[in-house]
Every structure is written in structure tokens, then in C-alpha cells.
């Protein structure tokens, strides 16, 4: 079944590269806070190359250093795996077209 199923494990944020104290929050403790610049995802199945690694961060884990993608590209990858053209549009109740995503499938996940 894994050849026909895309398994995705990801969160909406990574973790800050440095420990910080957020003084705005009472009782907060130092920690690695939410960080939107870099985060990880694990994908398997649906043609994904086993063991493939796509992209990398700088040495601190604070910024992408290669193959930058965004959530819109993850959405396009998932739509493509489902057999839905990521360039598909839908219309709202007024007939205005909206794209299902503005991203592009992450082809490098399939090359390994």
C-alpha cells in the first residue's frame, strides 16, 4: 500500500536556533521558541525516494542554505501525490477563480 499512499509527518514550525527568554510572557522559561524559517518534514511512499534528503539549513539551523521550499510547495507535492493537478483552480460562490496552491511539487523528493 505504501507505493500508493503518501505519508507526511510535519509541524507548522521549526525551533529557534538559539535558546531565548520571552519576557512578554509571565512565568516563561528559556527555550527554543517557534521558528518559521526552517522546519523539518518526513515523507514516505507514493514514489518518494527512500532515504532522500532535500534541502539543508545553515550551520545554526536558522535559515535555509539550499533548495528552499515553503508550505505551498508541500501542498502542491501532496496534491500531486493524490493525482490532483496543483495548478487546479476552484471558483467561489461569486465565480472568482482561486488556485488550490501557488506552489510547485518538490520534484527532488522523487529523485533521491
OpenMM code with the backbone's topology and positions (N, CA, C; nanometers):
from openmm import Vec3, app, unit

residues = "UNK UNK UNK UNK UNK UNK UNK UNK UNK UNK UNK UNK UNK UNK UNK UNK UNK UNK UNK UNK UNK UNK UNK UNK UNK UNK UNK UNK UNK UNK UNK UNK UNK UNK UNK UNK UNK UNK UNK UNK UNK UNK UNK UNK UNK UNK UNK UNK UNK UNK UNK UNK UNK UNK UNK UNK UNK UNK UNK UNK UNK UNK UNK UNK UNK UNK UNK UNK UNK UNK UNK UNK UNK UNK UNK UNK UNK UNK UNK UNK UNK UNK UNK UNK UNK UNK UNK UNK UNK UNK UNK UNK UNK UNK UNK UNK UNK UNK UNK UNK UNK UNK UNK UNK UNK UNK UNK UNK UNK UNK UNK UNK".split()
positions = [
    Vec3(0.0810, -0.1204, 0.0000),
    Vec3(0.0000, 0.0000, 0.0000),
    Vec3(0.0853, 0.1268, 0.0000),
    Vec3(0.2075, 0.1196, 0.0510),
    Vec3(0.2887, 0.2407, 0.0624),
    Vec3(0.3225, 0.3014, -0.0740),
    Vec3(0.3258, 0.2199, -0.1792),
    Vec3(0.3544, 0.2768, -0.3106),
    Vec3(0.2399, 0.3638, -0.3609),
    Vec3(0.1213, 0.3487, -0.3019),
    Vec3(0.0045, 0.4282, -0.3413),
    Vec3(-0.0370, 0.5302, -0.2362),
    Vec3(0.0360, 0.5368, -0.1262),
    Vec3(-0.0010, 0.6235, -0.0144),
    Vec3(0.1136, 0.7174, 0.0188),
    Vec3(0.0850, 0.8448, 0.0348),
    Vec3(0.1852, 0.9418, 0.0802),
    Vec3(0.1656, 0.9641, 0.2292),
    Vec3(0.2701, 0.9373, 0.3050),
    Vec3(0.2685, 0.9602, 0.4491),
    Vec3(0.3485, 1.0865, 0.4764),
    Vec3(0.2895, 1.1830, 0.5455),
    Vec3(0.3550, 1.3102, 0.5747),
    Vec3(0.3508, 1.3333, 0.7248),
    Vec3(0.4661, 1.3635, 0.7825),
    Vec3(0.4747, 1.3976, 0.9239),
    Vec3(0.5474, 1.5313, 0.9327),
    Vec3(0.4752, 1.6335, 0.9752),
    Vec3(0.5357, 1.7662, 0.9845),
    Vec3(0.4564, 1.8518, 1.0814),
    Vec3(0.5181, 1.9577, 1.1245),
    Vec3(0.4511, 2.0550, 1.2087),
    Vec3(0.4454, 2.1884, 1.1375),
    Vec3(0.3899, 2.2855, 1.2026),
    Vec3(0.3781, 2.4167, 1.1381),
    Vec3(0.4974, 2.5081, 1.1662),
    Vec3(0.5853, 2.4678, 1.2575),
    Vec3(0.7022, 2.5488, 1.2896),
    Vec3(0.8207, 2.4593, 1.3207),
    Vec3(0.9402, 2.5150, 1.2997),
    Vec3(1.0611, 2.4527, 1.3497),
    Vec3(1.0917, 2.5130, 1.4860),
    Vec3(1.2125, 2.4968, 1.5301),
    Vec3(1.2552, 2.5527, 1.6591),
    Vec3(1.3686, 2.6512, 1.6368),
    Vec3(1.3657, 2.7597, 1.7132),
    Vec3(1.4664, 2.8657, 1.7010),
    Vec3(1.6062, 2.8071, 1.7211),
    Vec3(1.7045, 2.8582, 1.6484),
    Vec3(1.8400, 2.8041, 1.6592),
    Vec3(1.9074, 2.8363, 1.7924),
    Vec3(1.8570, 2.9354, 1.8650),
    Vec3(1.9173, 2.9742, 1.9923),
    Vec3(1.8132, 2.9717, 2.1035),
    Vec3(1.8568, 2.9434, 2.2238),
    Vec3(1.7689, 2.9483, 2.3408),
    Vec3(1.7398, 3.0937, 2.3727),
    Vec3(1.6130, 3.1229, 2.4004),
    Vec3(1.5742, 3.2613, 2.4274),
    Vec3(1.4716, 3.2658, 2.5399),
    Vec3(1.4668, 3.3789, 2.6063),
    Vec3(1.3652, 3.4045, 2.7086),
    Vec3(1.2701, 3.5085, 2.6515),
    Vec3(1.1423, 3.4775, 2.6531),
    Vec3(1.0435, 3.5733, 2.6055),
    Vec3(0.9865, 3.6467, 2.7257),
    Vec3(1.0319, 3.7671, 2.7456),
    Vec3(0.9950, 3.8448, 2.8636),
    Vec3(0.8489, 3.8861, 2.8644),
    Vec3(0.7834, 3.8841, 2.7494),
    Vec3(0.6434, 3.9257, 2.7409),
    Vec3(0.5494, 3.8288, 2.8108),
    Vec3(0.5933, 3.7060, 2.8310),
    Vec3(0.5060, 3.6039, 2.8868),
    Vec3(0.5426, 3.5766, 3.0322),
    Vec3(0.4481, 3.6004, 3.1213),
    Vec3(0.4721, 3.5770, 3.2639),
    Vec3(0.4995, 3.4290, 3.2884),
    Vec3(0.6005, 3.4012, 3.3666),
    Vec3(0.6329, 3.2638, 3.4024),
    Vec3(0.7007, 3.1845, 3.2931),
    Vec3(0.7369, 3.2509, 3.1839),
    Vec3(0.8003, 3.1758, 3.0754),
    Vec3(0.9431, 3.1378, 3.1142),
    Vec3(0.9892, 3.0316, 3.0549),
    Vec3(1.1247, 2.9848, 3.0806),
    Vec3(1.2030, 2.9870, 2.9501),
    Vec3(1.3342, 2.9963, 2.9600),
    Vec3(1.4136, 2.9957, 2.8372),
    Vec3(1.3915, 2.8673, 2.7581),
    Vec3(1.3913, 2.8805, 2.6279),
    Vec3(1.3737, 2.7632, 2.5424),
    Vec3(1.3926, 2.7985, 2.3960),
    Vec3(1.3789, 2.7005, 2.3138),
    Vec3(1.3874, 2.7207, 2.1694),
    Vec3(1.2448, 2.7408, 2.1184),
    Vec3(1.2117, 2.8635, 2.0920),
    Vec3(1.0758, 2.9030, 2.0571),
    Vec3(1.0422, 2.8647, 1.9123),
    Vec3(0.9170, 2.8914, 1.8714),
    Vec3(0.8755, 2.8670, 1.7332),
    Vec3(0.9653, 2.9424, 1.6364),
    Vec3(0.9918, 2.8801, 1.5220),
    Vec3(1.0806, 2.9391, 1.4223),
    Vec3(1.0282, 2.9010, 1.2849),
    Vec3(0.9786, 2.9987, 1.2102),
    Vec3(0.9157, 2.9694, 1.0810),
    Vec3(1.0151, 2.9585, 0.9655),
    Vec3(1.1390, 2.9998, 0.9847),
    Vec3(1.2351, 2.9993, 0.8734),
    Vec3(1.2799, 2.8605, 0.8315),
    Vec3(1.2926, 2.7682, 0.9257),
    Vec3(1.3406, 2.6334, 0.8963),
    Vec3(1.2606, 2.5341, 0.9791),
    Vec3(1.2097, 2.4317, 0.9137),
    Vec3(1.1467, 2.3223, 0.9866),
    Vec3(1.1607, 2.1952, 0.9049),
    Vec3(1.1364, 2.0833, 0.9686),
    Vec3(1.1564, 1.9533, 0.9058),
    Vec3(1.0236, 1.8878, 0.8733),
    Vec3(1.0303, 1.7996, 0.7764),
    Vec3(0.9153, 1.7163, 0.7417),
    Vec3(0.9695, 1.5801, 0.7001),
    Vec3(0.8931, 1.4777, 0.7249),
    Vec3(0.9291, 1.3426, 0.6832),
    Vec3(0.8177, 1.2938, 0.5914),
    Vec3(0.8569, 1.2477, 0.4722),
    Vec3(0.7610, 1.1952, 0.3760),
    Vec3(0.8026, 1.0542, 0.3365),
    Vec3(0.7060, 0.9683, 0.3125),
    Vec3(0.7330, 0.8323, 0.2692),
    Vec3(0.6220, 0.7855, 0.1769),
    Vec3(0.6567, 0.6952, 0.0884),
    Vec3(0.5591, 0.6355, -0.0015),
    Vec3(0.5299, 0.7209, -0.1223),
    Vec3(0.4338, 0.6760, -0.2030),
    Vec3(0.3856, 0.7480, -0.3212),
    Vec3(0.4985, 0.7907, -0.4148),
    Vec3(0.6028, 0.7077, -0.4236),
    Vec3(0.7123, 0.7368, -0.5154),
    Vec3(0.8265, 0.8164, -0.4576),
    Vec3(0.8171, 0.8580, -0.3317),
    Vec3(0.9270, 0.9307, -0.2675),
    Vec3(1.0483, 0.8385, -0.2615),
    Vec3(1.1659, 0.8895, -0.2972),
    Vec3(1.2886, 0.8097, -0.2921),
    Vec3(1.3240, 0.7773, -0.1474),
    Vec3(1.3337, 0.6496, -0.1131),
    Vec3(1.3692, 0.6132, 0.0251),
    Vec3(1.5039, 0.6718, 0.0653),
    Vec3(1.5095, 0.7316, 0.1811),
    Vec3(1.6337, 0.7889, 0.2328),
    Vec3(1.6720, 0.9221, 0.1723),
    Vec3(1.5880, 0.9778, 0.0862),
    Vec3(1.6193, 1.1058, 0.0230),
    Vec3(1.6212, 1.2180, 0.1264),
    Vec3(1.7153, 1.3075, 0.1106),
    Vec3(1.7213, 1.4283, 0.1931),
    Vec3(1.7141, 1.5451, 0.0961),
    Vec3(1.6244, 1.6375, 0.1219),
    Vec3(1.6062, 1.7514, 0.0321),
    Vec3(1.6269, 1.8798, 0.1097),
    Vec3(1.7203, 1.9614, 0.0657),
    Vec3(1.7468, 2.0898, 0.1289),
    Vec3(1.8312, 2.0760, 0.2534),
    Vec3(1.8810, 2.1903, 0.2976),
    Vec3(1.9595, 2.1941, 0.4207),
    Vec3(1.9557, 2.3347, 0.4769),
    Vec3(1.9890, 2.3432, 0.6051),
    Vec3(1.9930, 2.4733, 0.6714),
    Vec3(2.1378, 2.5174, 0.6878),
    Vec3(2.1543, 2.6410, 0.7311),
    Vec3(2.2891, 2.6884, 0.7628),
    Vec3(2.3384, 2.6137, 0.8869),
    Vec3(2.4597, 2.6404, 0.9277),
    Vec3(2.5193, 2.5630, 1.0374),
    Vec3(2.4481, 2.5824, 1.1714),
    Vec3(2.3721, 2.6913, 1.1864),
    Vec3(2.2977, 2.7144, 1.3102),
    Vec3(2.1543, 2.6618, 1.3038),
    Vec3(2.1100, 2.6214, 1.1856),
    Vec3(1.9717, 2.5765, 1.1710),
    Vec3(1.8728, 2.6908, 1.1707),
    Vec3(1.9195, 2.8107, 1.1329),
    Vec3(1.8333, 2.9282, 1.1381),
    Vec3(1.7763, 2.9726, 1.0057),
    Vec3(1.8434, 2.9357, 0.8949),
    Vec3(1.7995, 2.9781, 0.7623),
    Vec3(1.8293, 2.8679, 0.6610),
    Vec3(1.7452, 2.8548, 0.5588),
    Vec3(1.7745, 2.7568, 0.4544),
    Vec3(1.9030, 2.7961, 0.3806),
    Vec3(1.9845, 2.6981, 0.3477),
    Vec3(2.1046, 2.7276, 0.2688),
    Vec3(2.0976, 2.6643, 0.1303),
    Vec3(2.0013, 2.5749, 0.1080),
    Vec3(1.9829, 2.5192, -0.0266),
    Vec3(1.8398, 2.4693, -0.0424),
    Vec3(1.7950, 2.4681, -0.1655),
    Vec3(1.6651, 2.4098, -0.2020),
    Vec3(1.5498, 2.4572, -0.1141),
    Vec3(1.5362, 2.5875, -0.1003),
    Vec3(1.4289, 2.6451, -0.0176),
    Vec3(1.2919, 2.6122, -0.0773),
    Vec3(1.2016, 2.5648, 0.0074),
    Vec3(1.0623, 2.5416, -0.0299),
    Vec3(0.9744, 2.5985, 0.0805),
    Vec3(0.8465, 2.6092, 0.0545),
    Vec3(0.7542, 2.6616, 0.1536),
    Vec3(0.6330, 2.5717, 0.1669),
    Vec3(0.5428, 2.6055, 0.2581),
    Vec3(0.4216, 2.5255, 0.2775),
    Vec3(0.3408, 2.5081, 0.1493),
    Vec3(0.3417, 2.6070, 0.0624),
    Vec3(0.2693, 2.5996, -0.0647),
    Vec3(0.3276, 2.4898, -0.1528),
    Vec3(0.4600, 2.4672, -0.1446),
    Vec3(0.5228, 2.3605, -0.2212),
    Vec3(0.4894, 2.2233, -0.1610),
    Vec3(0.4810, 2.2158, -0.0285),
    Vec3(0.4387, 2.0909, 0.0355),
    Vec3(0.2953, 2.0583, -0.0066),
    Vec3(0.2089, 2.1599, -0.0101),
    Vec3(0.0705, 2.1381, -0.0531),
    Vec3(0.0666, 2.0883, -0.1971),
    Vec3(0.1449, 2.1486, -0.2844),
    Vec3(0.1490, 2.1057, -0.4243),
    Vec3(0.1997, 1.9624, -0.4359),
    Vec3(0.2976, 1.9253, -0.3546),
    Vec3(0.3501, 1.7894, -0.3544),
    Vec3(0.2422, 1.6903, -0.3117),
    Vec3(0.1666, 1.7261, -0.2090),
    Vec3(0.0593, 1.6378, -0.1614),
    Vec3(-0.0527, 1.6263, -0.2646),
    Vec3(-0.0912, 1.7385, -0.3254),
    Vec3(-0.1946, 1.7323, -0.4295),
    Vec3(-0.1483, 1.6442, -0.5444),
    Vec3(-0.0240, 1.6617, -0.5890),
    Vec3(0.0285, 1.5815, -0.6996),
    Vec3(0.0267, 1.4327, -0.6641),
    Vec3(0.0648, 1.3982, -0.5408),
    Vec3(0.0639, 1.2584, -0.4975),
    Vec3(-0.0775, 1.2014, -0.4976),
    Vec3(-0.1771, 1.2876, -0.4764),
    Vec3(-0.3173, 1.2446, -0.4781),
    Vec3(-0.3751, 1.2389, -0.6198),
    Vec3(-0.2941, 1.2798, -0.7182),
    Vec3(-0.3416, 1.2816, -0.8557),
    Vec3(-0.4185, 1.4075, -0.8913),
    Vec3(-0.4052, 1.5102, -0.8085),
    Vec3(-0.4724, 1.6389, -0.8334),
    Vec3(-0.3693, 1.7360, -0.8878),
    Vec3(-0.3961, 1.7924, -1.0041),
    Vec3(-0.3043, 1.8895, -1.0631),
    Vec3(-0.2928, 2.0107, -0.9710),
    Vec3(-0.1704, 2.0417, -0.9222),
    Vec3(-0.1546, 2.1571, -0.8320),
    Vec3(-0.1918, 2.2906, -0.8970),
    Vec3(-0.2030, 2.2939, -1.0287),
    Vec3(-0.2426, 2.4169, -1.0977),
    Vec3(-0.3950, 2.4315, -1.1048),
    Vec3(-0.4673, 2.3384, -1.0439),
    Vec3(-0.6137, 2.3417, -1.0447),
    Vec3(-0.6652, 2.4661, -0.9720),
    Vec3(-0.7743, 2.5189, -1.0235),
    Vec3(-0.8433, 2.6313, -0.9603),
    Vec3(-0.9842, 2.5863, -0.9220),
    Vec3(-1.0392, 2.6501, -0.8228),
    Vec3(-1.1799, 2.6312, -0.7904),
    Vec3(-1.2431, 2.7691, -0.7914),
    Vec3(-1.3739, 2.7726, -0.8010),
    Vec3(-1.4457, 2.9005, -0.8043),
    Vec3(-1.5257, 2.9174, -0.6763),
    Vec3(-1.5237, 3.0398, -0.6248),
    Vec3(-1.6050, 3.0674, -0.5063),
    Vec3(-1.7494, 3.0930, -0.5498),
    Vec3(-1.8338, 3.1293, -0.4559),
    Vec3(-1.9764, 3.1473, -0.4854),
    Vec3(-2.0032, 3.2618, -0.5830),
    Vec3(-1.9052, 3.3507, -0.6008),
    Vec3(-1.9203, 3.4603, -0.6974),
    Vec3(-1.8554, 3.4280, -0.8312),
    Vec3(-1.8025, 3.3059, -0.8428),
    Vec3(-1.7407, 3.2650, -0.9683),
    Vec3(-1.5951, 3.3067, -0.9841),
    Vec3(-1.5359, 3.3603, -0.8774),
    Vec3(-1.3956, 3.4017, -0.8848),
    Vec3(-1.3058, 3.2797, -0.8723),
    Vec3(-1.2047, 3.2678, -0.9589),
    Vec3(-1.1149, 3.1523, -0.9526),
    Vec3(-1.0083, 3.1694, -0.8438),
    Vec3(-0.9802, 3.0609, -0.7733),
    Vec3(-0.8750, 3.0581, -0.6725),
    Vec3(-0.7912, 2.9331, -0.6945),
    Vec3(-0.6592, 2.9464, -0.6922),
    Vec3(-0.5745, 2.8273, -0.7085),
    Vec3(-0.5805, 2.7413, -0.5817),
    Vec3(-0.5685, 2.6082, -0.5992),
    Vec3(-0.5638, 2.5226, -0.4810),
    Vec3(-0.4316, 2.5420, -0.4077),
    Vec3(-0.3283, 2.5823, -0.4799),
    Vec3(-0.1997, 2.6176, -0.4200),
    Vec3(-0.1221, 2.7025, -0.5191),
    Vec3(-0.0297, 2.7801, -0.4687),
    Vec3(0.0588, 2.8578, -0.5558),
    Vec3(0.1955, 2.7900, -0.5676),
    Vec3(0.2090, 2.6732, -0.5051),
    Vec3(0.3378, 2.6042, -0.5020),
    Vec3(0.3588, 2.5104, -0.6186),
    Vec3(0.4778, 2.4514, -0.6176),
    Vec3(0.5156, 2.3513, -0.7167),
    Vec3(0.5564, 2.2242, -0.6425),
    Vec3(0.5227, 2.1075, -0.6973),
    Vec3(0.5652, 1.9833, -0.6327),
    Vec3(0.7179, 1.9803, -0.6158),
    Vec3(0.7637, 1.9239, -0.5070),
    Vec3(0.9059, 1.9160, -0.4776),
    Vec3(0.9625, 1.7936, -0.5501),
    Vec3(1.0016, 1.8141, -0.6754),
    Vec3(1.0480, 1.7057, -0.7617),
    Vec3(1.1705, 1.6348, -0.7053),
    Vec3(1.2554, 1.7062, -0.6321),
    Vec3(1.3762, 1.6470, -0.5772),
    Vec3(1.3501, 1.5335, -0.4797),
    Vec3(1.2318, 1.5256, -0.4233),
    Vec3(1.1968, 1.4155, -0.3336),
    Vec3(1.1827, 1.2837, -0.4078),
    Vec3(1.1621, 1.2920, -0.5375),
    Vec3(1.1406, 1.1726, -0.6178),
    Vec3(1.2682, 1.1253, -0.6866),
    Vec3(1.3720, 1.2064, -0.6822),
    Vec3(1.4995, 1.1706, -0.7465),
    Vec3(1.6004, 1.1147, -0.6479),
    Vec3(1.5801, 1.1446, -0.5190),
    Vec3(1.6718, 1.0936, -0.4183),
    Vec3(1.7972, 1.1652, -0.4046),
] * unit.nanometer
topology = app.Topology()
chain = topology.addChain("A")
for resn in residues:
    res = topology.addResidue(resn, chain)
    for name in ("N", "CA", "C"):
        topology.addAtom(name, app.Element.getBySymbol(name[0]), res)
